[in-house]
């Protein structure tokens, strides 16, 4: 219950799901101070400034453009899932690499899939690891085009995978690659599309019996994942580098042994 209240507070103060982050204003600053207190508000401001500078420097260092949020009203979304989408905002630069290291997997056996890839920042951060391939799925044509350009212009001494693929697709209709997967989401849509996507993913798990990790950042619809069946939560926590202190949860697929293979044994 406390977790749900924290999430609601974060949404009220920092996120407007339809329009994107609210601009800073005197009423908003006053609301933040009332909600969090002077000390927490000051710490949040310092974390925000730190992440802003870190993201600016990361973009400049890697010859890409990823950091600016885009309101939902300015995204060229089409199709049945467009009414269920949320605005674009990139995750910070430290969160994903630190979490991927904790998975303790053989990266070269896995494909990385970013659902709601936006400008491709998480794809580029995942490229620090030797994944078999890196796939971004994005509903907005303009964002997917920008993600493709970022993948082409990206430069990094830590780059361990250059097999990028950006697809302008509806996540509800996306067919996931075969084999083991690490899937990342930063709350890209509401519970309707999430349930549709997880239904397809559950079918793939049953057919392939392969290991799949689902990283859900800002899990506003975690109940959909928990009720989907084939996943168990293995990690959870708070992004300590994010000024909003957003929560994350990591799920792993439950692999059930095929009845036919049991008979053969």
Backbone as CSV, one residue per row, in Angstrom:
resi,resn,N_x,N_y,N_z,CA_x,CA_y,CA_z,C_x,C_y,C_z
1,UNK,0.830,-1.195,0.000,0.000,0.000,0.000,0.873,1.257,0.000
2,UNK,1.940,1.226,0.817,2.858,2.364,0.866,3.494,2.603,-0.489
3,UNK,3.829,1.494,-1.199,4.444,1.615,-2.522,3.488,2.284,-3.484
4,UNK,2.187,1.906,-3.441,1.209,2.496,-4.332,1.042,3.982,-4.050
5,UNK,1.047,4.380,-2.742,0.909,5.775,-2.388,2.102,6.578,-2.884
6,UNK,3.317,5.990,-2.788,4.512,6.668,-3.277,4.435,6.890,-4.779
7,UNK,3.988,5.877,-5.499,3.874,5.997,-6.945,2.871,7.078,-7.323
8,UNK,1.729,7.143,-6.617,0.727,8.154,-6.908,1.276,9.549,-6.642
9,UNK,2.046,9.684,-5.577,2.651,10.969,-5.254,3.632,11.393,-6.329
10,UNK,4.449,10.451,-6.797,5.404,10.761,-7.847,4.686,11.208,-9.110
11,UNK,3.587,10.528,-9.456,2.843,10.890,-10.657,2.233,12.280,-10.509
12,UNK,1.715,12.604,-9.305,1.051,13.874,-9.108,2.037,15.028,-9.217
13,UNK,3.228,14.840,-8.704,4.191,15.924,-8.654,5.020,16.052,-9.919
14,UNK,5.288,14.975,-10.610,6.276,15.031,-11.689,5.755,14.620,-13.050
15,UNK,4.622,13.957,-13.126,4.223,13.374,-14.398,2.772,13.693,-14.725
16,UNK,2.562,14.170,-15.938,1.222,14.260,-16.489,1.179,13.283,-17.636
17,UNK,0.420,12.205,-17.506,0.508,11.099,-18.460,0.125,11.528,-19.866
18,UNK,-0.743,12.524,-19.993,-1.188,12.941,-21.318,-0.221,13.918,-21.963
19,UNK,0.328,14.820,-21.191,1.094,15.912,-21.773,2.593,15.844,-21.519
20,UNK,3.016,15.017,-20.558,4.424,14.951,-20.251,4.732,15.719,-18.984
21,UNK,6.014,15.894,-18.678,6.399,16.570,-17.439,5.876,17.998,-17.417
22,UNK,5.349,18.433,-16.281,4.874,19.796,-16.164,6.061,20.742,-16.077
23,UNK,5.947,21.943,-16.662,7.054,22.899,-16.531,7.175,23.362,-15.091
24,UNK,8.376,23.770,-14.700,8.567,24.276,-13.357,7.811,25.595,-13.208
25,UNK,7.163,25.768,-12.066,6.403,26.976,-11.772,6.361,27.135,-10.262
26,UNK,6.005,28.333,-9.811,5.939,28.587,-8.372,4.951,27.665,-7.669
27,UNK,3.726,27.465,-8.217,2.798,26.544,-7.560,3.317,25.120,-7.489
28,UNK,4.012,24.676,-8.562,4.528,23.307,-8.546,5.647,23.169,-7.516
29,UNK,6.541,24.167,-7.462,7.631,24.107,-6.497,7.082,24.095,-5.071
30,UNK,6.053,24.924,-4.828,5.436,24.958,-3.506,4.803,23.619,-3.161
31,UNK,4.161,22.974,-4.166,3.532,21.669,-3.940,4.574,20.603,-3.620
32,UNK,5.711,20.672,-4.301,6.789,19.715,-4.054,7.313,19.861,-2.631
33,UNK,7.510,21.114,-2.202,8.034,21.354,-0.861,7.048,20.881,0.197
34,UNK,5.735,21.156,-0.026,4.729,20.697,0.930,4.691,19.183,1.011
35,UNK,4.828,18.532,-0.133,4.724,17.079,-0.197,5.967,16.396,0.370
36,UNK,7.128,16.930,0.068,8.371,16.234,0.370,9.154,16.842,1.532
37,UNK,8.899,18.119,1.841,9.703,18.801,2.840,10.908,19.464,2.190
38,UNK,11.500,20.455,2.904,12.604,21.212,2.322,13.809,20.326,1.996
39,UNK,14.154,19.445,2.918,15.358,18.634,2.720,15.228,17.716,1.519
40,UNK,14.094,16.998,1.430,13.886,16.076,0.303,13.745,16.829,-1.005
41,UNK,13.089,17.994,-0.961,12.929,18.793,-2.178,14.283,19.287,-2.682
42,UNK,15.154,19.696,-1.747,16.489,20.149,-2.138,17.306,19.005,-2.719
43,UNK,17.230,17.842,-2.073,17.948,16.679,-2.588,17.440,16.305,-3.977
44,UNK,16.113,16.336,-4.162,15.548,16.035,-5.476,16.027,17.014,-6.535
45,UNK,16.131,18.296,-6.159,16.609,19.311,-7.106,18.056,19.051,-7.505
46,UNK,18.875,18.656,-6.536,20.282,18.357,-6.826,20.400,17.133,-7.737
47,UNK,19.576,16.116,-7.481,19.590,14.926,-8.330,19.131,15.261,-9.743
48,UNK,18.112,16.133,-9.843,17.625,16.554,-11.163,18.719,17.273,-11.938
49,UNK,19.389,18.217,-11.269,20.461,18.964,-11.932,21.603,18.044,-12.331
50,UNK,21.920,17.082,-11.450,22.989,16.141,-11.747,22.644,15.288,-12.967
51,UNK,21.413,14.790,-13.023,21.004,13.955,-14.156,20.933,14.772,-15.442
52,UNK,20.484,16.024,-15.347,20.425,16.893,-16.530,21.816,17.067,-17.130
53,UNK,22.788,17.375,-16.284,24.155,17.570,-16.769,24.757,16.258,-17.273
54,UNK,24.475,15.167,-16.555,25.001,13.869,-16.957,24.435,13.468,-18.318
55,UNK,23.130,13.668,-18.548,22.506,13.309,-19.823,23.018,14.205,-20.955
56,UNK,23.199,15.504,-20.658,23.732,16.415,-21.672,25.137,15.977,-22.094
57,UNK,25.977,15.658,-21.096,27.339,15.256,-21.407,27.359,13.914,-22.121
58,UNK,26.484,12.977,-21.724,26.439,11.657,-22.355,26.068,11.783,-23.829
59,UNK,25.069,12.598,-24.138,24.683,12.820,-25.539,25.844,13.414,-26.330
60,UNK,26.483,14.411,-25.769,27.597,15.083,-26.465,28.766,14.130,-26.678
61,UNK,29.080,13.343,-25.650,30.207,12.413,-25.725,29.981,11.320,-26.763
62,UNK,28.716,10.901,-26.923,28.416,9.776,-27.809,27.802,10.195,-29.147
63,UNK,27.759,11.519,-29.393,27.314,12.039,-30.691,25.858,11.659,-31.009
64,UNK,24.973,11.774,-30.019,23.563,11.426,-30.188,22.695,12.512,-29.559
65,UNK,21.374,12.395,-29.769,20.396,13.314,-29.172,19.280,12.488,-28.562
66,UNK,19.246,12.430,-27.230,18.254,11.571,-26.575,17.535,12.238,-25.406
67,UNK,18.033,13.343,-24.877,17.643,13.725,-23.525,16.334,14.504,-23.410
68,UNK,15.887,15.216,-24.444,14.736,16.108,-24.293,13.416,15.337,-24.285
69,UNK,12.561,15.555,-23.264,11.225,14.941,-23.258,10.366,15.504,-24.391
70,UNK,9.387,14.725,-24.836,8.459,15.166,-25.883,7.036,14.882,-25.419
71,UNK,6.177,15.908,-25.367,4.784,15.689,-24.951,4.065,14.749,-25.906
72,UNK,3.085,14.055,-25.373,2.314,13.114,-26.187,1.639,13.807,-27.354
73,UNK,1.218,15.049,-27.159,0.516,15.792,-28.206,1.389,16.064,-29.423
74,UNK,2.721,15.971,-29.253,3.639,16.246,-30.359,4.206,14.982,-30.998
75,UNK,3.722,13.836,-30.571,4.172,12.582,-31.171,3.213,12.157,-32.273
76,UNK,3.757,11.735,-33.409,2.936,11.332,-34.553,2.516,9.876,-34.399
77,UNK,1.562,9.631,-33.530,1.114,8.271,-33.235,-0.123,7.939,-34.054
78,UNK,-0.137,6.737,-34.617,-1.292,6.277,-35.384,-1.602,4.839,-34.983
79,UNK,-2.827,4.402,-35.266,-3.198,3.028,-34.978,-3.988,2.905,-33.691
80,UNK,-4.507,1.722,-33.431,-5.380,1.501,-32.279,-4.711,1.709,-30.922
81,UNK,-3.385,1.575,-30.851,-2.702,1.715,-29.565,-2.294,3.151,-29.253
82,UNK,-2.512,4.069,-30.191,-2.049,5.446,-29.991,-2.738,6.121,-28.808
83,UNK,-3.982,5.762,-28.554,-4.714,6.378,-27.441,-4.269,5.831,-26.085
84,UNK,-3.430,4.814,-26.093,-2.955,4.201,-24.850,-1.494,4.538,-24.554
85,UNK,-0.890,5.369,-25.402,0.537,5.685,-25.247,0.747,6.782,-24.208
86,UNK,1.992,6.950,-23.779,2.373,8.040,-22.881,3.504,8.829,-23.541
87,UNK,3.838,9.983,-22.942,4.843,10.864,-23.519,6.224,10.228,-23.499
88,UNK,7.146,10.807,-24.289,8.520,10.308,-24.321,9.366,11.005,-23.262
89,UNK,10.071,10.202,-22.487,11.073,10.706,-21.559,12.110,9.614,-21.355
90,UNK,13.367,9.954,-21.534,14.432,8.949,-21.456,14.774,8.615,-20.014
91,UNK,15.209,7.388,-19.806,15.749,6.975,-18.510,17.158,7.542,-18.360
92,UNK,17.622,7.690,-17.134,18.969,8.188,-16.888,20.042,7.249,-17.403
93,UNK,21.262,7.725,-17.400,22.361,6.987,-18.022,22.910,5.860,-17.148
94,UNK,22.705,5.905,-15.839,23.319,4.930,-14.942,22.426,3.736,-14.629
95,UNK,21.119,3.907,-14.740,20.180,2.902,-14.253,20.323,1.552,-14.966
96,UNK,20.188,1.542,-16.287,20.170,0.273,-17.013,21.473,-0.503,-16.919
97,UNK,22.650,0.100,-17.164,23.883,-0.690,-17.072,24.075,-1.351,-15.702
98,UNK,23.766,-0.625,-14.622,23.944,-1.210,-13.294,22.993,-2.380,-13.075
99,UNK,21.783,-2.288,-13.637,20.811,-3.358,-13.455,21.153,-4.568,-14.322
100,UNK,21.623,-4.344,-15.539,21.995,-5.453,-16.413,23.134,-6.276,-15.810
101,UNK,24.040,-5.618,-15.119,25.135,-6.356,-14.479,24.630,-7.285,-13.388
102,UNK,23.526,-6.938,-12.783,22.986,-7.753,-11.690,22.243,-8.992,-12.190
103,UNK,21.944,-9.055,-13.475,21.196,-10.208,-13.999,22.036,-11.478,-14.021
104,UNK,23.352,-11.326,-14.109,24.258,-12.481,-14.084,23.889,-13.497,-15.169
105,UNK,23.899,-13.046,-16.430,23.541,-13.894,-17.570,24.674,-13.901,-18.589
106,UNK,24.592,-14.839,-19.513,25.520,-14.889,-20.640,24.930,-14.000,-21.734
107,UNK,25.362,-12.736,-21.792,24.722,-11.740,-22.649,24.677,-12.163,-24.110
108,UNK,25.693,-12.844,-24.572,25.770,-13.216,-25.989,24.680,-14.210,-26.386
109,UNK,24.017,-14.825,-25.408,22.916,-15.743,-25.695,21.580,-15.020,-25.771
110,UNK,21.555,-13.747,-25.364,20.303,-12.998,-25.239,20.193,-11.890,-26.282
111,UNK,18.960,-11.618,-26.685,18.641,-10.415,-27.446,18.041,-9.399,-26.479
112,UNK,18.371,-8.129,-26.679,17.816,-7.049,-25.859,16.728,-6.355,-26.653
113,UNK,15.553,-6.193,-26.046,14.418,-5.559,-26.726,13.918,-4.402,-25.868
114,UNK,13.908,-3.206,-26.447,13.394,-2.021,-25.755,12.002,-1.719,-26.307
115,UNK,10.978,-1.878,-25.462,9.594,-1.601,-25.866,9.282,-0.147,-25.552
116,UNK,8.930,0.622,-26.580,8.793,2.064,-26.427,10.173,2.687,-26.436
117,UNK,10.916,2.411,-27.502,12.345,2.747,-27.559,12.618,4.242,-27.628
118,UNK,11.626,5.033,-28.027,11.835,6.477,-28.110,12.979,6.838,-29.035
119,UNK,13.948,7.588,-28.518,15.095,8.011,-29.317,16.241,7.009,-29.288
120,UNK,16.027,5.862,-28.625,17.009,4.783,-28.679,18.066,4.788,-27.584
121,UNK,17.880,5.584,-26.535,18.929,5.705,-25.521,19.218,4.384,-24.814
122,UNK,18.167,3.632,-24.458,18.388,2.369,-23.755,19.052,1.343,-24.672
123,UNK,18.770,1.400,-25.960,19.449,0.532,-26.917,20.947,0.806,-26.902
124,UNK,21.296,2.096,-26.859,22.708,2.481,-26.890,23.408,2.104,-25.591
125,UNK,22.712,2.255,-24.468,23.303,1.846,-23.188,23.461,0.323,-23.117
126,UNK,22.500,-0.397,-23.701,22.596,-1.861,-23.728,23.757,-2.323,-24.597
127,UNK,24.195,-1.467,-25.527,25.299,-1.831,-26.424,26.628,-1.953,-25.687
128,UNK,26.690,-1.542,-24.416,27.895,-1.764,-23.609,28.071,-3.242,-23.271
129,UNK,27.037,-4.039,-23.541,27.064,-5.465,-23.220,26.984,-6.269,-24.520
130,UNK,27.648,-7.419,-24.595,27.723,-8.170,-25.856,26.463,-8.983,-26.161
131,UNK,25.314,-8.301,-26.253,24.075,-8.984,-26.615,24.158,-9.529,-28.040
132,UNK,23.363,-10.547,-28.313,23.313,-11.113,-29.655,22.793,-10.092,-30.659
133,UNK,21.765,-9.354,-30.252,21.213,-8.263,-31.063,20.445,-7.329,-30.144
134,UNK,20.214,-6.109,-30.618,19.491,-5.100,-29.849,18.369,-4.554,-30.715
135,UNK,17.145,-4.685,-30.226,15.955,-4.309,-31.008,15.175,-3.239,-30.249
136,UNK,14.771,-2.194,-30.972,13.917,-1.162,-30.402,12.567,-1.162,-31.098
137,UNK,11.494,-1.104,-30.332,10.137,-1.086,-30.872,9.491,0.235,-30.469
138,UNK,9.068,1.027,-31.452,8.534,2.363,-31.177,7.347,2.657,-32.096
139,UNK,6.268,3.176,-31.504,5.044,3.446,-32.265,5.142,4.730,-33.082
140,UNK,5.906,5.698,-32.606,6.037,6.985,-33.295,7.063,6.894,-34.427
141,UNK,6.647,7.290,-35.616,7.557,7.257,-36.766,8.710,8.227,-36.587
142,UNK,8.437,9.434,-36.093,9.510,10.424,-35.935,10.522,9.971,-34.893
143,UNK,10.057,9.372,-33.799,10.980,8.881,-32.779,11.790,7.693,-33.277
144,UNK,11.147,6.790,-33.996,11.883,5.629,-34.505,12.930,6.050,-35.533
145,UNK,12.617,7.068,-36.344,13.610,7.592,-37.296,14.792,8.198,-36.561
146,UNK,14.499,8.926,-35.478,15.580,9.527,-34.703,16.409,8.451,-34.009
147,UNK,15.750,7.403,-33.529,16.483,6.296,-32.905,17.427,5.633,-33.906
148,UNK,16.973,5.467,-35.129,17.831,4.888,-36.165,19.051,5.769,-36.417
149,UNK,18.837,7.078,-36.470,19.965,7.993,-36.691,20.936,7.945,-35.517
150,UNK,20.405,7.866,-34.308,21.273,7.783,-33.131,22.095,6.497,-33.133
151,UNK,21.482,5.400,-33.557,22.215,4.130,-33.619,23.353,4.196,-34.631
152,UNK,23.138,4.930,-35.720,24.169,5.049,-36.746,25.293,5.988,-36.316
153,UNK,24.945,7.062,-35.607,25.960,8.053,-35.231,26.639,7.735,-33.902
154,UNK,26.113,6.760,-33.168,26.613,6.440,-31.826,28.075,6.019,-31.863
155,UNK,28.839,6.590,-30.943,30.243,6.197,-30.805,30.550,6.019,-29.322
156,UNK,31.249,4.939,-29.025,31.592,4.648,-27.634,32.728,3.637,-27.586
157,UNK,33.676,3.881,-26.694,34.765,2.930,-26.500,34.278,1.664,-25.806
158,UNK,33.115,1.756,-25.128,32.567,0.603,-24.411,31.636,-0.242,-25.287
159,UNK,31.454,0.143,-26.514,30.499,-0.530,-27.385,30.881,-1.996,-27.607
160,UNK,29.973,-2.904,-27.209,30.239,-4.341,-27.330,29.267,-5.024,-28.280
161,UNK,28.240,-4.306,-28.741,27.276,-4.847,-29.703,26.869,-3.741,-30.658
162,UNK,26.958,-4.009,-31.944,26.558,-3.035,-32.954,25.429,-3.517,-33.831
163,UNK,24.791,-4.614,-33.420,23.702,-5.198,-34.201,22.376,-4.572,-33.768
164,UNK,22.102,-3.350,-34.271,20.897,-2.610,-33.907,19.789,-2.818,-34.939
165,UNK,18.566,-2.817,-34.442,17.397,-2.828,-35.328,16.280,-2.033,-34.662
166,UNK,15.808,-0.982,-35.348,14.716,-0.157,-34.848,13.481,-0.410,-35.700
167,UNK,12.378,-0.754,-35.051,11.139,-1.096,-35.755,10.037,-0.134,-35.332
168,UNK,9.376,0.479,-36.301,8.206,1.316,-36.028,6.993,0.387,-36.014
169,UNK,6.666,-0.112,-34.831,5.622,-1.125,-34.686,4.757,-0.838,-33.464
170,UNK,3.586,-1.442,-33.479,2.688,-1.443,-32.336,3.103,-2.585,-31.411
171,UNK,3.421,-2.281,-30.167,3.889,-3.314,-29.233,2.852,-4.411,-29.037
172,UNK,1.572,-4.071,-29.170,0.512,-5.070,-28.984,0.530,-6.113,-30.091
173,UNK,1.141,-5.773,-31.237,1.171,-6.681,-32.382,2.571,-7.194,-32.688
174,UNK,3.526,-6.803,-31.870,4.929,-7.148,-32.123,5.204,-8.620,-31.826
175,UNK,5.910,-9.262,-32.748,6.345,-10.645,-32.548,7.777,-10.631,-32.028
176,UNK,7.971,-11.119,-30.825,9.290,-11.066,-30.197,10.258,-12.025,-30.881
177,UNK,11.547,-11.677,-30.891,12.558,-12.566,-31.489,12.615,-13.902,-30.750
178,UNK,13.046,-14.921,-31.472,13.223,-16.228,-30.844,14.436,-16.210,-29.920
179,UNK,14.401,-17.092,-28.957,15.545,-17.239,-28.066,15.413,-16.410,-26.797
180,UNK,16.408,-16.512,-25.913,16.402,-15.778,-24.649,16.349,-14.265,-24.875
181,UNK,15.616,-13.561,-24.010,15.406,-12.128,-24.186,15.595,-11.381,-22.868
182,UNK,16.087,-10.148,-22.991,15.991,-9.153,-21.924,15.139,-8.028,-22.488
183,UNK,13.990,-7.794,-21.877,13.038,-6.798,-22.365,13.004,-5.630,-21.389
184,UNK,13.083,-4.419,-21.934,13.050,-3.224,-21.096,11.836,-2.373,-21.437
185,UNK,11.183,-1.829,-20.399,10.065,-0.903,-20.587,10.157,0.207,-19.539
186,UNK,9.951,1.445,-19.979,9.838,2.577,-19.062,8.402,3.087,-19.138
187,UNK,7.474,2.291,-18.624,6.052,2.631,-18.623,5.625,3.276,-19.944
188,UNK,5.754,2.564,-21.077,5.499,3.186,-22.380,4.029,3.314,-22.755
189,UNK,3.151,2.586,-22.072,1.719,2.632,-22.397,0.910,2.154,-21.199
190,UNK,-0.416,2.179,-21.357,-1.281,1.827,-20.229,-1.473,0.318,-20.122
191,UNK,-2.366,-0.075,-19.210,-2.561,-1.494,-18.929,-3.200,-2.264,-20.071
192,UNK,-3.927,-1.578,-20.949,-4.602,-2.256,-22.065,-3.584,-2.849,-23.023
193,UNK,-2.656,-2.021,-23.503,-1.632,-2.493,-24.441,-0.667,-3.445,-23.741
194,UNK,-0.370,-3.170,-22.480,0.532,-4.050,-21.736,-0.025,-5.468,-21.648
195,UNK,-1.315,-5.597,-21.385,-1.941,-6.919,-21.299,-1.884,-7.633,-22.643
196,UNK,-2.090,-6.907,-23.730,-2.025,-7.511,-25.064,-0.617,-7.977,-25.393
197,UNK,0.365,-7.153,-25.058,1.755,-7.517,-25.327,2.180,-8.736,-24.510
198,UNK,1.801,-8.757,-23.225,2.177,-9.872,-22.359,1.502,-11.165,-22.777
199,UNK,0.311,-11.076,-23.362,-0.374,-12.269,-23.854,0.435,-12.923,-24.977
200,UNK,0.951,-12.099,-25.892,1.790,-12.631,-26.967,3.104,-13.168,-26.416
201,UNK,3.647,-12.481,-25.437,4.907,-12.919,-24.845,4.735,-14.242,-24.109
202,UNK,3.608,-14.411,-23.429,3.338,-15.660,-22.714,3.252,-16.831,-23.684
203,UNK,2.654,-16.595,-24.847,2.575,-17.650,-25.872,3.968,-18.031,-26.357
204,UNK,4.830,-17.028,-26.544,6.203,-17.304,-26.984,6.968,-18.101,-25.935
205,UNK,6.738,-17.790,-24.657,7.413,-18.518,-23.584,6.987,-19.979,-23.576
206,UNK,5.701,-20.226,-23.754,5.193,-21.606,-23.750,5.730,-22.397,-24.949
207,UNK,5.860,-21.745,-26.091,6.302,-22.436,-27.297,7.798,-22.706,-27.292
208,UNK,8.590,-21.743,-26.780,10.046,-21.856,-26.871,10.699,-22.374,-25.597
209,UNK,10.034,-22.193,-24.465,10.607,-22.580,-23.166,12.004,-21.993,-22.994
210,UNK,12.134,-20.668,-23.270,13.430,-20.004,-23.127,13.344,-18.955,-22.015
211,UNK,14.493,-18.561,-21.511,14.534,-17.625,-20.404,14.316,-16.196,-20.890
212,UNK,13.414,-15.482,-20.221,13.102,-14.100,-20.567,13.095,-13.262,-19.294
213,UNK,13.801,-12.138,-19.332,13.781,-11.171,-18.240,13.010,-9.938,-18.706
214,UNK,12.141,-9.429,-17.851,11.367,-8.230,-18.141,11.718,-7.167,-17.105
215,UNK,12.363,-6.087,-17.554,12.709,-4.968,-16.687,11.631,-3.905,-16.860
216,UNK,10.901,-3.629,-15.792,9.783,-2.693,-15.844,10.117,-1.505,-14.949
217,UNK,10.488,-0.392,-15.578,10.825,0.831,-14.853,9.573,1.681,-14.686
218,UNK,9.367,2.225,-13.484,8.143,2.948,-13.142,6.917,2.063,-13.389
219,UNK,6.792,0.962,-12.657,5.774,-0.059,-12.951,4.376,0.319,-12.454
220,UNK,3.757,1.262,-13.139,2.434,1.735,-12.725,1.369,0.666,-12.915
221,UNK,1.630,-0.301,-13.800,0.643,-1.352,-14.072,1.221,-2.726,-13.734
222,UNK,1.938,-2.795,-12.623,2.589,-4.036,-12.213,1.581,-5.163,-11.995
223,UNK,0.341,-4.819,-11.631,-0.667,-5.853,-11.407,-0.938,-6.656,-12.670
224,UNK,-0.770,-6.029,-13.837,-0.983,-6.731,-15.105,0.103,-7.779,-15.302
225,UNK,1.343,-7.420,-14.969,2.451,-8.368,-15.095,2.280,-9.514,-14.103
226,UNK,1.928,-9.173,-12.873,1.802,-10.196,-11.826,0.695,-11.193,-12.140
227,UNK,-0.344,-10.743,-12.838,-1.466,-11.623,-13.159,-1.334,-12.305,-14.514
228,UNK,-0.224,-12.012,-15.227,-0.086,-12.565,-16.580,0.279,-14.039,-16.590
229,UNK,0.795,-14.550,-15.468,1.037,-15.998,-15.382,2.478,-16.426,-15.429
230,UNK,3.177,-16.208,-16.564,4.480,-16.869,-16.712,5.663,-16.125,-16.102
231,UNK,5.435,-15.112,-15.257,6.554,-14.339,-14.716,6.600,-14.390,-13.195
232,UNK,7.817,-14.371,-12.677,8.034,-14.237,-11.252,8.981,-13.077,-11.011
233,UNK,8.716,-12.290,-9.980,9.559,-11.134,-9.696,10.840,-11.584,-8.995
234,UNK,11.970,-11.118,-9.520,13.268,-11.518,-8.951,14.042,-10.339,-8.374
235,UNK,13.723,-9.121,-8.791,14.386,-7.934,-8.277,13.389,-6.790,-8.187
236,UNK,13.593,-5.914,-7.233,12.809,-4.689,-7.155,13.599,-3.664,-6.369
237,UNK,13.298,-2.400,-6.585,14.008,-1.362,-5.864,13.666,0.011,-6.403
238,UNK,14.506,0.978,-6.074,14.321,2.365,-6.482,15.556,2.840,-7.225
239,UNK,15.342,3.582,-8.299,16.453,4.148,-9.056,17.065,5.272,-8.229
240,UNK,18.196,4.996,-7.596,18.786,5.957,-6.670,19.373,7.171,-7.374
241,UNK,19.571,7.100,-8.693,20.122,8.229,-9.430,19.033,9.156,-9.975
242,UNK,17.770,8.737,-9.902,16.678,9.516,-10.476,16.097,10.455,-9.423
243,UNK,15.911,11.720,-9.791,15.412,12.696,-8.820,13.983,12.391,-8.380
244,UNK,13.243,11.603,-9.188,11.868,11.231,-8.823,11.820,9.976,-7.967
245,UNK,12.963,9.312,-7.824,13.043,8.064,-7.059,12.026,7.034,-7.572
246,UNK,12.017,6.836,-8.868,11.088,5.885,-9.472,11.458,4.456,-9.097
247,UNK,10.450,3.641,-8.924,10.665,2.233,-8.608,10.880,1.436,-9.890
248,UNK,11.476,0.273,-9.742,11.618,-0.664,-10.849,11.356,-2.067,-10.329
249,UNK,10.971,-2.944,-11.238,10.798,-4.357,-10.909,11.331,-5.186,-12.070
250,UNK,11.970,-6.295,-11.741,12.516,-7.206,-12.758,11.838,-8.558,-12.593
251,UNK,11.320,-9.064,-13.699,10.627,-10.349,-13.696,11.393,-11.351,-14.557
252,UNK,11.271,-12.610,-14.197,11.878,-13.704,-14.971,10.788,-14.699,-15.339
253,UNK,10.897,-15.234,-16.533,9.891,-16.190,-16.994,9.991,-17.495,-16.227
254,UNK,8.830,-18.071,-15.952,8.782,-19.415,-15.378,8.759,-20.401,-16.533
255,UNK,9.745,-21.251,-16.603,9.833,-22.210,-17.695,9.284,-23.547,-17.222
256,UNK,8.163,-23.946,-17.790,7.564,-25.226,-17.453,8.008,-26.282,-18.447
257,UNK,8.344,-27.428,-17.948,8.847,-28.499,-18.806,7.734,-29.009,-19.703
258,UNK,8.070,-29.211,-20.952,7.104,-29.709,-21.929,6.668,-31.127,-21.565
259,UNK,5.338,-31.403,-21.507,4.851,-32.737,-21.170,5.395,-33.836,-22.068
260,UNK,5.600,-33.531,-23.361,6.104,-34.549,-24.301,7.536,-34.950,-23.935
261,UNK,8.332,-33.932,-23.501,9.700,-34.269,-23.126,9.735,-35.106,-21.869
262,UNK,8.747,-34.889,-20.972,8.681,-35.709,-19.777,8.372,-37.174,-20.121
263,UNK,7.501,-37.396,-21.099,7.147,-38.759,-21.516,8.364,-39.464,-22.121
264,UNK,9.154,-38.680,-22.899,10.329,-39.286,-23.539,11.343,-39.745,-22.496
265,UNK,11.400,-38.968,-21.383,12.354,-39.352,-20.336,11.881,-40.600,-19.594
